[in-house]
Amino acid sequence: MSRNTKIVLVSLLAVVVLALFPLFALRGAEFGGTDDAGSAKVEEVTGREYEPWFTPVLEQIIGGELPGEVESLFFCIQTGLGVGVLAYGFGYLTARKKYGGMQESASEPEETP
């Protein structure tokens, strides 16, 4: 196994441990989210109880509400994937700009006198 493969595997393991650690370390903790704060503000402004437009698909599948920690985990995973895609895109564009001139000069045949 190459050194780079080991680094990638150890990094992935570290990410998984860091993502799952709060689920076990903070049992019973309550995490408030913007959805709850938004619902409370709508009730305060309109004077009526806020009624959601639809039920999230995952909550329909499991037949109940997701714990706040799991929702936060999904949000963090989504954020990490988005950042990864953006970083890859920026890296690709930077490398293309940096090494693009080298390919053009390498593909031109050299003239011999």
N, C-alpha and C positions, 0 to 999 in steps of 0.2 A: 504494500500500500504506500502510495507516495506521500510526501510530507504535506502537500497541499490538500490532499484528500483527508488526512488526519485533522488538519486545521479546520476544514469545513465541518467535519463530523463533530468535533469538540465544540465548535461554535454553535451548531444546531442544537446540540444537547444543552448547552448553557442557556440558549434562548428558551427552550422548552421548560427547563427548570425555573428560570426567572418568571416565565409566564404562569406556571402552575403553583409556584410557591405561595403567593398570597391566598389562593383558595384554601390551602391547608393551614397556613400560619394565622390567618385572621378569621377563624370560624366564628360565626355568629355576629360578625361586624356588619353594620349597615352602611351601604354606600348610596348616597343620594345622587340622582342624575338630573340633567336638564329637563328630561321629560316630566318628571314630577314637579319641578319648579315651574315649568311652562304651564302645566295643568292648573296649578294653584294660582298663577297669575291670571289665566283666562277666567277662572271662577271669580277672582277678585274684581276684575274689570267688568264682566258681563253680569255677574250676580247669579248665574246659573251654573250647575255642575257641568264640567267638561265631559263630553262623550266622544271617545275616539271614533274615527271614521272606519277603521278596520282593525282586525286582530292580526298580529304578526304571524307569519306562516309557521315559524318554528314553535311558537306557543300553541298553535292548533295541532301540530304534529305530536307534541309531548303531552298535550291535554292540560296544560297549566302555565303559570307564569315562570319565566326564567329568573333565577337569582341574579341580583345586581352584579355579583362578581363575574358570572359567566357572560353577562352582557358586556361588561368592561373588557373581559378577555377577548371576545369577538371583535370589539371595537379596536383593541390594540393590534390584533392580528390583521385586521383590515387596514389599519394605518401603516403597519410594518410592510405589508405587501405593496401598498401604494407608494411608500417611500422607496422601496426596492425597485419598482418599475421606473419611477422618476430618476433615481440615481443611475440605473442602467442606461436609460435614455440619454441623460446628460453625459455620462462616460462614453457612450457610443459616439455621440456627436463630437465630443472633444477629441477622441482618438481618430475619428474620421478626418477632422480638420488637421490634426497634428501629423498623421501618417499619409494623408491623401496625396500630398506633393511627392512623397517618396515613391509611390506606386507609379505615378506618371513618368518620373524620370527613369525609373527602372525598366519601364516597358519600351522606351525609345531605344532603338538600336544605336550602338556606337559606330561612328564613322571611322574607318581606318585610312590613313593617308597612303 
